[in-house]
């Protein structure tokens, strides 16, 4: 009898543990541009100087399919997306230790896009669930343990949205119980869904009904007003988080071709930038009575950031300016602190005092996060380059630098001994 009770108790404990949502650690990177969507990793103790030839390659993963999806990292697993003409779009889970594929789940038959096949979005991890958005608007919620589909819907069909010319690139945002995405539809520029069921919570209409661009939403809270900010086809917009009420829109950084880089928020400021000759704009937000307004403080052509993203460190903004190389701006004024040709046009992320650069041509560099001058700490060329641009952003998590290049993924040891 006592043995039976002990057995029952053990089973009950295991069952309860299995149902507890898993939480991220400081070493994890749970969504596109990180858990705070600011391109900053919280890891410490990383290499301050790379050896000749770059950090040690730990493993190479294969069989991911085509696409420009980068990676999310959570509790010993890596998540990304890929596609093939035969299989369509799939979400992959890989083992952090060796890069082996643990499971793959097909979420769409989509494959082709005008700028190359395969998905551009990065999966977003939240506890025991993972959320992935495909080229043609197919949104899926998956169980992170086994890849089983919990719910699925197409956001373009559901909200009568319009597919952007280069297809959907957005990585969805999870905030509390809400999933935020941008169908770019009339009366539903942005929407909030229940993350557990996929049911609609609210839809936000923006004047002029702008289409979706290629950026991903962020959270900004100013004067007690939480809001979701994203780059649409013709403007940066803010909507109230509680109910989707439209708050503001600004066109200072928008071009007429493709707005790709996600905005960044810092204190009461929002900075956004685009390529195609346009440049960046800094907005200052102010809130009164639950309503926020935005005022453009300056516009600069010294940050024509195409799609490599930017990062703000101690009030200075770092990013690639098309035609001008890596550039450091004082955020409040737009003053150029320094610029350097570096590795050419590419993408950035930040960890432990350093900026990690990835050129679209394949070169990778480590640069001190200094607002005084350009200090390079190492450089190497990614092996086994595909024939397509190296557009997926670099990710630093769990002591590793992850680089995705079409069918392959590379993990480099940046922790060292």
MINU-903624 format. One record per residue (C-alpha): x, y, z; residue in three letters. Coordinates in steps of 0.2 Angstrom, whole numbers, plus 2048, in hexadecimal, padded with zeros to 3 digits. Example, Ala and Ser with C-alpha at 12.3 -4.5 7.8 and 13.67 -1.06 7.14 Angstrom:
BEGIN
83E7EA827ALA8447FB824SER
This chain:
BEGIN
800800800UNK80E80C805UNK8178077F5UNK80880B7EAUNK80681C7F3UNK8188207EFUNK81781B7DDUNK8078257DBUNK8108347E3UNK81F8337D7UNK8138327C8UNK80A8417CEUNK81A84B7D1UNK8208477C0UNK81084B7B8UNK80F85C7C1UNK8218607BCUNK81D85C7AAUNK80F8697AAUNK8198777B2UNK81E8847A4UNK8308847A1UNK8388957A3UNK84789D79AUNK85889F7A1UNK8648AE79FUNK86D8A4792UNK85E8A1787UNK8588AB778UNK8468A8776UNK8418B2767UNK8478BD759UNK8538CA760UNK8528C2771UNK8468C177FUNK8458D4780UNK8468D676DUNK8548E276FUNK8628D7767UNK86B8D6778UNK8708C5780UNK8728C5793UNK8808B9793UNK8908BC79CUNK8A28B579CUNK8A48B4789UNK8B48B577FUNK8BB8C777FUNK8C68C3770UNK8C48B6763UNK8D38AA75EUNK8DA8AB74CUNK8CD8A3741UNK8BF8A774DUNK8B789D75BUNK8B688A75BUNK8A8882750UNK89F87675CUNK89386E74FUNK88A87173FUNK87886C73DUNK87186672CUNK860863724UNK857873729UNK851878718UNK852889710UNK84D89A717UNK8548A8721UNK84D8A4732UNK8598A6741UNK85889D751UNK85089D763UNK858894771UNK84F88D780UNK85388078DUNK860876783UNK856877773UNK858882763UNK849887758UNK84988D746UNK84088B736UNK843885725UNK83B87F715UNK83C874706UNK8328736F6UNK82D8616FBUNK82986470DUNK82487670EUNK82888071EUNK82D87772EUNK83287C73FUNK841873746UNK84786F758UNK85986B75AUNK864865768UNK86F87276FUNK87D866773UNK88085F762UNK874867755UNK86A857752UNK85885A74CUNK84C85575AUNK83C858751UNK835860742UNK82386673FUNK81C86C72EUNK81187B730UNK80E88171EUNK81087C70CUNK81888D708UNK82A88D700UNK82D89A6F3UNK82F8AD6F5UNK8358BA6E9UNK8468BC6F3UNK8498AA6F5UNK84089B6FDUNK83D89770FUNK8378A071EUNK83E8B0725UNK8368AF737UNK83E8A9747UNK83489E753UNK82F8A6763UNK83089B773UNK82489E782UNK825890790UNK81F880789UNK819888778UNK82188E768UNK81A89975BUNK81F89A749UNK8198A473BUNK81B89F729UNK81E8A8718UNK80C8A8713UNK8048AC725UNK80389B72CUNK80489D73FUNK80788E74AUNK80888B75CUNK81287B760UNK81787176FUNK82A874772UNK82D862778UNK826858769UNK82186575CUNK80F86075DUNK80386E756UNK7F8875763UNK7EF882758UNK7F2889747UNK7EA89773CUNK7EF8A272DUNK7EF8B4733UNK7ED8BB721UNK7DE8B171EUNK7D68B372FUNK7D88C672FUNK7D88C971CUNK7EA8CF71CUNK7F58D270DUNK8058C870AUNK8148D4709UNK81E8D36F8UNK82D8C9700UNK8218BF70BUNK81F8BF71EUNK82F8C2728UNK8278C6739UNK82B8BC749UNK81C8BD754UNK81D8C5766UNK8178BD775UNK8128C8784UNK8098C1793UNK7FA8B878CUNK7FA8C077BUNK8028BC76AUNK8058CC760UNK8078CB74DUNK8048D773EUNK7F88D1730UNK7F88E2728UNK7E68E1725UNK7D98EF724UNK7D38F2736UNK7E08E573CUNK7F18EB739UNK7F78E3749UNK7ED8D6753UNK7EE8CD764UNK7EA8BB765UNK7E88B0775UNK7F88A6775UNK7F089777CUNK7E2895770UNK7E68A0761UNK7D58AA764UNK7D48BC75FUNK7D68C876EUNK7D68D9765UNK7DA8E0754UNK7E38F1751UNK7DE8FC742UNK7EB90973DUNK7E6918732UNK7E9915720UNK7E9902723UNK7FC8FF720UNK8028EE71AUNK80E8E3724UNK8208E6721UNK82E8DA725UNK8328DF737UNK82C8D8748UNK8238E1756UNK82A8E7767UNK8248ED777UNK8268FF77DUNK81F90678EUNK81F918790UNK81592279EUNK80D9127A3UNK80690E792UNK80C8FD78BUNK80B8FD778UNK8108F276AUNK81B8FA75CUNK81F8F474BUNK8258F973AUNK8178F872DUNK8188FB71AUNK81890E71CUNK81A91372EUNK81F90E740UNK81090C74AUNK80B90A75CUNK7FB902763UNK7F6900775UNK7FA8EF77DUNK7EA8ED787UNK7DD8EF779UNK7E68F3769UNK7E1905768UNK7EB90E75BUNK7F791B763UNK803922756UNK80C920746UNK81B92873EUNK82292772DUNK83492F72FUNK83D91F72DUNK832916721UNK83791370FUNK82B90D701UNK8348FD6FDUNK8378F270CUNK8378F771FUNK8418E8727UNK84A8ED737UNK83F8EB746UNK83F8FB751UNK8488FD762UNK842905772UNK84D90E77FUNK84591878DUNK838923785UNK840922774UNK83C917765UNK849915757UNK84590E746UNK84F90D735UNK84E906724UNK858905714UNK85590A702UNK85D91B706UNK851920714UNK85A91F725UNK85491F737UNK84992A742UNK84892C755UNK83792E75DUNK83493476EUNK82492D776UNK819936783UNK80A92F78CUNK7FB938794UNK7EA93079AUNK7EE91F792UNK7F3926781UNK804928779UNK80A93476CUNK81A933762UNK82594275DUNK833940750UNK843948758UNK84F945749UNK85193C739UNK862935734UNK86A92E724UNK87892672EUNK86E917732UNK866910722UNK8648FF72AUNK85D8F271EUNK8598E2727UNK8688DF732UNK8618E6742UNK8688F274FUNK86C8F2761UNK86C8FF76FUNK87A8FF77CUNK87B90C789UNK87291977FUNK87C91676FUNK87590D760UNK87F901755UNK87A8FA744UNK87F8F9732UNK87C909727UNK87A904715UNK88990B70CUNK89191171CUNK896901726UNK8948FE738UNK88E90E741UNK88C914753UNK880922756UNK87C92B766UNK869927767UNK86393776FUNK86B942762UNK86F938753UNK88193D753UNK88D93174BUNK89992B758UNK8A392074CUNK8A291573CUNK8AC907735UNK8AB8FD725UNK8AD8ED730UNK8A68DE728UNK89A8E771CUNK8888E771CUNK8808DA729UNK8778D6739UNK87C8DA74BUNK8798D375CUNK8808D776DUNK8878CD77CUNK8938D078BUNK89A8E0785UNK89C8DC773UNK8938DD762UNK8928CE757UNK8928D2745UNK88C8C7736UNK88F8CD725UNK8838C8718UNK8928C270EUNK8978B671CUNK8A48BE727UNK8A18BF73AUNK8AA8CB746UNK8AB8CF758UNK8AB8E275CUNK8AC8EB76DUNK89C8F3772UNK8A5904773UNK89D91576FUNK8AF91C76DUNK8B691375FUNK8B6902754UNK8C08F575DUNK8C08E4754UNK8C38D475FUNK8C38C7752UNK8BC8C1741UNK8B98B2737UNK8B08AB728UNK8A289F72AUNK8A588F722UNK89B886715UNK89289570FUNK882893705UNK87F89D6F5UNK8738A96FDUNK8768B8708UNK87A8B571BUNK86A8BF720UNK8658B5730UNK86A8BF740UNK8788B874BUNK8738B175CUNK87D8B076CUNK8768A4779UNK87C896785UNK88E89A781UNK88C89876EUNK88B8A375FUNK87E89C753UNK87E89F740UNK870899735UNK874897722UNK86688F718UNK86787C71BUNK87587E728UNK87788573AUNK888887742UNK88B888755UNK89C89175AUNK8A389076CUNK8A48A2772UNK8A589E784UNK8B6896784UNK8BE88C792UNK
